[in-house]
Amino acid sequence: MSTETAGTHASWDVIVIGSGMGGMVTAAALSKLGHKVLMLEQYDKLGGQTHSFSREGFSWDVGLHYLGGFGPEVSEKAMLDWLCDSPIELAPIGPVYDTLHIGDAAPLKLSRPASAQRLDLKERFPGETEAIDKWFDAIIDGRDAVTTAGQVRSIPSVFASAVKWWRGKKLSRYCESTTAKVVNEITDNAELAKVLVAQWGDFGGRPSTTSFAFHAAVLNSYLEAGAYYPVGGAGSIGEHLLPTITNNGGETRAGVEVTSLIMEDGVVTGVETADGEKFFAKRIVSNIGARETVDRLLPEGHGHDDWVNEIRSIGPNICHYSLFLGFEGDVEAAGMTKSNQWLYPTGEVDAVWTGAPDSAPPGMFVSFASFKDPAHDPGPEKKYAGEIMVWSDWSTVEKWASVPRSERGEDYKSFKRKIETILLDQFAKYFPRLAELVVFHELSTPLATASITGHRMGSFYGLDVTPHRITTEALRMKTPIDGLYLTGQDVLTPGIPGAFWAGFLCAGSIDPKVFMHMNG
């Protein structure tokens, strides 16, 4: 159906609100099976956290730095290829995908497969061989617990109860325990413990508060199938997934804000936009976040207060600052790597930056996207893009949250300049030669995340990744409101891979034939 004919009161099989990874996967999977899907996105670009942007000849991804679990030998890549009319090409980052800089300790390269990383850790911590073996066993068990949790949320409740009873011990052990608790039971070596938890920024879960199952799932995805980067940048994901929708009779629209769900006799039957357009469908899928769905879209008198209150009991995840960098010159000679760099100057690995801009951040994540991309053309000026990310708290920008961007004034500009200076100085301490090649930088604050994604308090990963989030019954794909479904990272695990799986499982909860393509 074309844009011109998809006017007020148009009827679709499925409407998907939000075009992030979960929404794109749900929409593409259903489109492949003959459902006519309308996708509506409030931002002016499709793709959610997979979209890219450019400045002065440089391009950056807003939310993707590497992908775990999509190697050519695993089912996820085959599933992704099935969703696309032409396969997405993913380039391996290499055996070393992350490098840890913790306090004064020598940098530690994290490699795959698991057997290689196990040996590396035992070489660094020779007195902890038994603890390291237990750690890798726990990662597998934690990953299995997340898989079970995803199954429970995508199948009918009567079967879900049986699965929970059957695998209840593992669910309780790894979903209800924090990462710190599991690590402390395995080892009392503080330096080893820091290494085991240092990658928590990949899903926004501080070790002291997050469910270990989330941590295990993310770490295992790299160990099992390697780390990859989409050739052409993160934007290529949408370029391959979105045509599946339109080529099968559906439509995708950017710049269309859905403001309300339409309910008739307790059933969700459509959506209304900020412009007053109404669209109707047999099923409505929300990919804007569980909390955002209940806060912004549900009409009065929906009759499901218990469900809404349960979702509201889960707080937002952490927010972040990103400093987008542009380099010119021989970056490889200056130390640029495909491996991401995790920097913890003081050795504190369980903290976010609450003192911005009056203190240095406790940790930084540095990634060089274009260096990972074999399709990148640096040109005669040898241009490459990089990014510094810092995990923070909404309180650092809250006073400007209700102020229009154009009216934030000199104090906000000064605030941003101070942060830029702090991050550049910190970067230069670790990569002095690369710092000399920086010719462009632009800061993005949590306010930008809130504006682009619509996420409450600029949350980068949606809902907080506590044990409560993974055990609650409120985040099932099929909601208690007839006709309404949830997709995206909130209903499974944070990040692009988690949203991918959530999208697939959500589509399967609507049309079980999707499950026939679990292996591509």
C-alpha positions in Angstrom: 0.0 0.0 0.0 1.5 3.3 -1.0 1.7 6.4 1.2 -0.9 8.1 -0.9 -3.5 5.4 -0.3 -2.7 4.7 3.3 -4.7 7.6 4.7 -7.0 7.9 7.7 -8.9 4.7 8.6 -6.7 2.5 6.4 -6.6 -1.1 7.6 -3.5 -3.2 8.0 -2.7 -6.7 9.3 -0.1 -5.3 11.7 1.0 -1.8 12.8 4.5 -1.5 14.3 5.2 1.7 16.3 8.9 2.5 16.3 11.6 1.4 13.8 14.4 0.2 16.0 15.9 -3.3 15.6 13.1 -5.0 17.4 10.4 -3.3 15.3 12.2 -3.9 12.0 12.7 -7.6 12.8 9.1 -8.1 13.9 7.8 -6.2 10.8 10.1 -8.0 8.4 9.4 -11.5 9.7 5.6 -11.0 9.5 6.0 -9.4 6.0 7.8 -12.5 4.8 4.8 -14.5 5.8 2.3 -12.4 3.9 1.2 -9.9 6.6 0.7 -6.3 5.4 2.6 -4.2 7.9 2.6 -0.4 8.5 5.6 0.9 10.4 5.4 4.4 12.0 8.5 6.2 13.4 8.4 9.5 15.3 12.0 10.5 14.4 12.9 11.8 10.9 15.1 8.8 10.2 14.2 5.1 10.3 16.3 2.5 12.1 16.2 3.6 15.7 19.6 3.0 17.3 20.9 1.4 14.1 20.8 4.7 12.1 23.9 6.7 11.1 24.6 10.4 10.7 27.4 12.4 9.0 29.3 15.6 9.6 32.1 17.1 7.5 32.9 13.9 5.6 32.7 11.7 8.7 30.0 9.2 9.5 29.0 7.6 12.9 26.6 5.1 14.2 24.4 6.2 17.0 24.0 2.9 18.9 25.9 0.0 17.4 29.6 -0.7 18.0 29.8 -4.4 17.5 27.5 -7.4 17.2 27.9 -10.6 19.1 26.2 -13.8 18.1 26.0 -13.3 14.3 28.8 -15.4 13.1 28.3 -17.4 9.8 28.1 -20.7 11.7 25.3 -19.7 14.0 21.5 -19.6 13.5 21.2 -15.9 14.1 23.0 -15.0 10.9 20.8 -17.4 8.9 17.7 -15.9 10.5 18.9 -12.4 9.7 19.5 -13.4 6.1 16.0 -14.9 5.8 14.6 -11.5 6.9 16.3 -9.6 4.1 15.9 -9.7 0.4 19.7 -9.6 0.1 21.9 -10.7 2.9 23.6 -8.2 5.3 27.4 -8.6 5.1 29.1 -8.6 8.5 32.8 -8.2 8.8 34.6 -10.0 11.7 36.4 -7.7 14.1 39.0 -10.3 14.7 40.0 -12.6 17.5 40.5 -9.6 19.9 37.3 -7.6 20.2 37.7 -5.8 23.5 40.8 -4.5 25.4 40.5 -3.6 29.1 42.5 -0.9 30.8 41.8 -1.2 34.5 43.8 1.1 36.9 47.5 0.6 36.7 47.3 -3.0 35.4 48.6 -3.9 32.0 46.0 -3.8 29.2 44.2 -7.1 28.9 43.0 -8.2 25.4 39.8 -10.3 25.4 39.7 -12.8 22.6 37.5 -15.6 21.3 36.8 -18.4 21.2 36.1 -19.1 24.9 39.0 -21.5 25.1 41.5 -18.8 24.1 40.1 -16.3 26.6 40.2 -18.9 29.3 43.9 -19.5 28.7 44.6 -15.7 28.6 42.9 -15.2 31.9 44.7 -18.1 33.5 48.0 -16.7 32.3 47.2 -13.3 33.9 45.8 -14.9 37.1 47.6 -18.2 37.5 46.3 -18.8 41.0 42.7 -18.5 39.9 42.4 -21.4 37.4 39.5 -23.1 39.2 37.6 -19.8 39.6 38.1 -19.0 35.9 36.7 -22.4 34.9 33.7 -21.8 37.2 33.2 -18.4 35.6 33.0 -19.8 32.0 30.5 -22.5 33.2 28.4 -19.8 34.8 28.4 -17.8 31.6 26.9 -20.8 29.7 24.3 -21.4 32.4 23.4 -17.7 32.6 23.0 -17.6 28.8 20.7 -20.6 29.0 18.6 -18.9 31.6 18.1 -15.9 29.4 17.1 -18.2 26.5 14.5 -19.8 28.8 13.2 -16.4 29.9 12.7 -15.4 26.2 10.8 -18.6 25.5 8.6 -18.0 28.6 7.7 -14.5 27.3 6.8 -15.6 23.8 4.6 -18.6 24.3 1.1 -19.0 25.8 1.0 -18.6 29.6 0.0 -22.2 30.3 3.1 -23.5 28.5 5.2 -20.8 30.0 4.3 -22.0 33.5 5.4 -25.5 32.6 8.8 -24.3 31.3 9.4 -22.1 34.4 8.7 -25.1 36.6 11.0 -27.4 34.6 13.9 -24.9 34.5 13.1 -23.0 37.7 16.4 -23.8 39.5 18.5 -22.3 36.8 16.2 -19.3 36.3 16.3 -18.6 40.0 20.1 -19.0 40.3 21.1 -16.8 37.4 18.2 -14.4 36.8 17.6 -13.4 40.4 21.3 -13.0 41.3 23.3 -9.9 40.5 26.6 -10.1 38.6 28.5 -9.0 41.7 27.0 -11.8 43.7 27.9 -14.5 41.2 31.4 -13.2 40.8 32.0 -12.9 44.5 30.9 -16.5 45.0 33.4 -17.6 42.4 36.5 -15.6 43.4 37.8 -13.3 46.2 40.5 -12.0 43.9 39.5 -8.3 43.4 41.5 -7.8 40.3 40.1 -10.8 38.6 36.6 -9.8 39.6 37.1 -6.4 37.9 38.1 -8.1 34.7 35.0 -10.4 34.7 32.6 -7.5 35.1 34.3 -4.7 33.1 32.1 -5.1 29.9 28.9 -4.2 31.7 28.5 -1.1 29.6 27.5 -3.3 26.7 24.0 -3.6 28.2 24.0 -0.9 30.9 24.0 -3.1 34.0 26.3 -2.1 36.8 27.6 -5.3 38.4 26.1 -4.5 41.8 22.5 -4.1 40.5 22.1 -6.1 37.3 20.8 -9.6 36.8 23.8 -11.9 36.1 21.8 -13.5 33.3 22.0 -10.4 31.2 25.8 -10.2 31.7 26.2 -13.8 30.8 24.2 -13.6 27.6 26.1 -10.6 26.3 29.6 -12.0 27.1 28.7 -15.4 25.7 27.5 -13.9 22.4 31.1 -12.7 21.6 32.8 -15.9 22.9 30.5 -18.2 21.0 30.3 -16.6 17.6 32.7 -13.7 17.6 32.2 -10.0 17.2 31.2 -8.5 13.9 30.5 -5.1 12.3 28.0 -4.5 9.5 29.8 -3.7 6.2 28.8 -0.1 5.3 28.0 0.8 8.9 25.0 0.3 11.1 22.7 2.0 8.7 23.1 -1.0 6.3 20.9 -3.0 8.7 17.9 -0.8 8.0 18.8 -0.6 4.3 18.4 -4.4 4.1 15.5 -5.0 6.6 13.1 -2.2 5.6 12.7 -3.2 1.9 11.3 -6.5 3.1 8.4 -4.6 4.5 7.7 -2.4 1.5 8.4 -5.2 -1.0 5.6 -7.3 0.6 2.8 -4.7 0.5 3.7 -2.8 3.6 4.8 0.7 4.3 7.4 2.5 6.4 6.9 6.2 7.5 9.4 8.4 9.4 8.4 11.6 11.1 5.0 10.2 12.2 4.4 10.4 16.0 1.8 8.0 17.4 0.1 9.7 20.4 -2.5 7.2 21.3 -3.8 3.6 20.9 -7.4 3.2 19.8 -9.4 0.8 21.9 -12.8 -0.7 21.2 -14.5 -2.9 23.8 -11.2 -3.5 25.5 -9.3 -4.5 22.3 -6.6 -2.4 20.7 -7.7 -1.8 17.1 -5.5 1.0 15.9 -3.4 4.1 16.5 -3.8 7.9 16.3 -1.0 10.2 15.3 -0.1 13.7 16.4 -1.6 14.9 13.1 -4.9 13.3 13.8 -4.5 10.4 11.3 -6.0 7.1 12.4 -4.8 3.7 11.2 -6.4 0.4 12.1 -5.0 -3.1 12.2 -5.7 -6.6 13.6 -2.6 -6.3 15.8 -0.5 -3.4 17.1 3.1 -3.9 18.1 4.9 -1.3 20.2 8.7 -1.0 19.8 9.0 2.4 21.7 9.7 0.8 25.1 7.4 -0.8 27.6 7.2 2.2 30.0 6.8 4.6 27.1 3.9 2.5 25.8 1.9 2.5 29.0 2.7 6.2 29.8 2.1 7.7 26.4 -0.2 5.5 24.4 -2.7 3.8 26.6 -6.1 5.7 26.7 -8.0 6.2 30.0 -10.1 3.4 31.2 -7.9 0.6 29.7 -8.7 -1.6 32.7 -5.2 -3.0 33.2 -3.8 -0.9 36.1 -2.0 -3.9 37.7 0.0 -4.5 34.5 0.8 -0.8 34.0 1.9 -0.4 37.6 4.2 -3.5 37.4 5.9 -2.0 34.3 6.2 1.4 36.1 7.9 -0.3 39.0 11.0 -0.9 36.9 13.2 2.1 36.6 15.1 3.4 33.5 18.5 2.1 32.5 21.6 4.3 32.5 22.1 7.2 30.1 25.2 8.3 28.3 27.4 10.9 26.7 29.0 10.3 23.3 31.8 12.4 21.9 32.0 11.7 18.2 35.5 12.1 16.8 36.9 12.7 13.3 40.5 11.7 12.6 42.7 12.5 9.7 46.0 10.8 9.0 47.8 7.5 9.5 45.5 6.3 12.3 46.8 2.7 12.2 50.3 3.9 12.9 49.0 6.1 15.7 47.4 3.2 17.5 43.8 2.8 16.2 42.4 -0.7 16.6 39.4 -2.7 15.6 39.2 -3.8 19.2 37.1 -1.6 21.5 38.8 0.0 24.4 37.4 0.0 27.9 39.1 2.6 30.1 38.9 2.6 33.9 41.6 5.1 35.1 41.1 4.6 38.8 40.3 0.9 38.7 36.6 1.5 39.7 34.5 -0.6 37.4 31.0 -0.2 39.1 30.2 3.4 38.8 28.6 6.0 36.4 29.5 9.6 35.9 27.4 11.6 38.3 29.8 14.5 38.7 29.8 15.8 35.2 31.4 18.1 34.3 33.3 18.8 37.6 35.2 15.6 37.8 36.6 13.0 35.4 34.4 10.0 34.5 35.2 6.7 36.2 35.1 4.9 32.9 35.1 5.4 29.2 34.3 3.2 26.2 36.2 4.0 23.0 35.3 2.5 19.6 36.6 3.2 16.0 33.7 2.2 13.7 35.1 3.1 10.3 38.3 1.2 11.1 36.2 -1.9 11.5 34.4 -1.4 8.2 36.1 -2.9 5.1 33.8 -0.8 2.9 35.1 2.5 4.5 36.9 4.8 2.0 39.1 7.2 3.9 39.9 9.2 0.8 43.1 11.2 0.3 42.7 12.9 3.7 42.6 9.5 5.4 39.4 10.2 7.3 38.2 7.9 10.1 35.5 8.1 12.7 35.6 7.2 16.4 33.5 7.6 19.5 34.0 8.0 23.2 31.1 6.9 25.4 30.6 7.6 29.0 27.8 6.1 31.2 26.1 8.7 33.3 23.0 9.7 35.2 20.0 11.7 34.1 20.5 14.1 36.9 23.5 15.7 35.1 21.2 17.2 32.4 17.8 17.1 34.1 17.6 20.9 34.6 17.6 21.4 30.8 15.2 18.6 30.0 12.1 20.7 29.7 13.9 23.6 27.9 13.6 23.6 24.1 17.0 22.9 22.5 17.2 26.4 20.9 16.6 28.0 24.3 19.1 26.2 26.6 21.5 29.1 26.5 25.2 29.7 27.2 25.3 27.7 30.5 24.4 24.5 28.5 26.9 25.3 25.8 29.5 25.9 28.5 28.5 22.6 30.2 29.0 20.7 26.9 32.4 22.4 26.2 33.7 21.3 29.7 32.7 17.7 29.0 34.3 17.7 25.6 37.6 19.0 27.2 37.5 16.4 29.9 36.9 13.5 27.5 39.5 14.7 25.0 42.1 15.0 27.8 41.3 11.6 29.1 41.5 10.1 25.6 44.9 11.8 25.0 46.3 10.1 28.2 45.7 6.7 26.6 46.1 7.4 22.9 48.4 10.5 22.7 49.3 9.9 19.0 45.7 9.4 18.0 44.6 12.5 19.9 46.9 14.6 17.7 44.9 13.4 14.6 41.5 14.6 15.9 40.2 17.3 13.6 36.5 17.2 14.5 34.5 16.4 17.6 30.8 16.8 18.6 29.2 15.9 21.8 25.8 14.2 22.3 24.2 14.3 25.7 21.4 12.2 27.3 19.0 14.9 26.1 19.7 13.8 22.5 18.9 10.2 23.3 15.6 11.2 24.9 14.7 13.3 21.9 15.6 10.8 19.2 14.4 7.6 20.9 11.7 9.0 23.1 13.1 6.9 26.0 12.3 8.2 29.5 15.3 10.0 31.1 17.5 9.3 28.1 17.8 5.6 28.9 20.1 4.0 26.3 19.0 0.5 27.0 15.3 1.0 28.0 14.3 -0.5 31.3 16.9 -1.1 34.1 18.5 -4.5 33.9 17.7 -5.6 37.4 16.7 -9.1 38.4 13.1 -7.8 38.6 13.2 -6.9 34.9 14.0 -10.4 33.8 11.6 -12.2 36.2 8.5 -10.0 35.9 5.5 -11.4 34.1 4.6 -7.9 32.8 7.1 -7.9 29.9 5.6 -10.7 27.8 5.4 -10.1 24.1 1.6 -10.6 24.1 0.3 -8.1 26.6 -2.9 -8.6 28.7 -4.6 -6.1 26.4 -6.0 -7.9 23.4 -4.5 -6.8 20.1 -1.4 -5.2 21.7 2.1 -6.7 21.6 5.6 -5.5 22.8 8.8 -5.9 21.0 12.4 -4.6 21.3 15.0 -4.8 24.0 12.7 -4.3 27.0 11.1 -7.7 26.5 14.3 -9.6 26.3 17.9 -8.4 26.7 19.4 -4.9 26.0 21.2 -4.0 22.9 20.9 -4.7 19.1 21.2 -8.6 19.4 18.6 -8.7 22.2 16.2 -6.5 20.3 16.8 -8.8 17.3 15.7 -11.8 19.2 12.8 -10.0 20.8 11.6 -9.0 17.4 11.7 -12.5 16.1 10.0 -14.0 19.2 7.3 -11.2 19.1 6.6 -12.0 15.5 6.3 -15.7 16.4 3.8 -14.9 19.1 1.7 -13.3 16.4 2.2 -15.9 13.7 3.8 -19.2 15.0 5.0 -20.0 11.5 7.8 -17.6 12.2 9.3 -20.2 14.5 9.8 -22.5 11.5 12.6 -20.1 10.5 14.5 -20.1 13.7 17.4 -21.5 11.9 17.0 -19.3 8.9 
